[in-house]
Structure formats: C-alpha cells, structure tokens
C-alpha cells in the first residue's frame, strides 16, 4: 500500500496523535548491550549510533541525554515521496517557537518535541487541517 502524496489531502488528514510517555535521544558506540525491543528508533552516524528510546529505558541502561521529548505521530499515511509535508508542519511549529526532530518512517511521520511543548504542538498541528 502506497502512501498519500497530495499535500492538501495530507494536511486535511494529518490527525496528530500524542504517544504516551517521555522519550530521549542517546548515543552509543556499542549496540551489543542494547535490546532492540527497548528502542523506538536508531540511526547510524559516522560518530556513533543515535538511539531514540523511552526515558525509563535510557535511565535503566544508564544512558545520558540532554532533553526529554514528547512523541507525536501524524496518523495520515504519507508517502516517502510526498513533497511539502515536513515543511508545512515544521513551519507551523517554528512560528510557535517549537523545535522539532522528525523521523519519517514507512507509514507515518513522527515528531519529537520538547515535553513542555507537547500540548501546544498538538494544537498547532491540528490547526493545519483547516
């Protein structure tokens, strides 16, 4: 099943969903001590591997982090070839002074915002449907 590419349809059906919990970004050099079931996302960079995981798992694994995030999923099934969706929501969030870290997965876009901005981000994203 392919995702939606039409920006107007994507924005009309964006339906942001606030996942429960607190999430953090951590870095590790060695993945052998990490259970992939504890991880929300990974990205291998030249310097290290970045992990996105729950704050509770990071604390249990004694991993350091600098910020605590809320995880928002855009419920619309966006195509990996869609043009403009990231620009539209990041512009709206930026106008409200909300920083965002974005992960585009196969079915949905996932936005990580400072935990203190979670509700404001949901309202801002929901307003894009109009």
Secondary structure as GFF3:
##gff-version 3
##sequence-region A 1 130
A	DSSP	alpha_helix	7	12	.	.	.	ID=ss1
A	DSSP	beta_strand	16	18	.	.	.	ID=ss2
A	DSSP	beta_strand	23	28	.	.	.	ID=ss3
A	DSSP	three_ten_helix	36	38	.	.	.	ID=ss4
A	DSSP	beta_strand	39	44	.	.	.	ID=ss5
A	DSSP	beta_strand	49	54	.	.	.	ID=ss6
A	DSSP	alpha_helix	55	60	.	.	.	ID=ss7
A	DSSP	beta_strand	69	74	.	.	.	ID=ss8
A	DSSP	alpha_helix	85	95	.	.	.	ID=ss9
A	DSSP	beta_strand	100	104	.	.	.	ID=ss10
A	DSSP	beta_strand	109	114	.	.	.	ID=ss11
A	DSSP	three_ten_helix	115	117	.	.	.	ID=ss12
A	DSSP	alpha_helix	118	126	.	.	.	ID=ss13
A	DSSP	three_ten_helix	127	129	.	.	.	ID=ss14
###
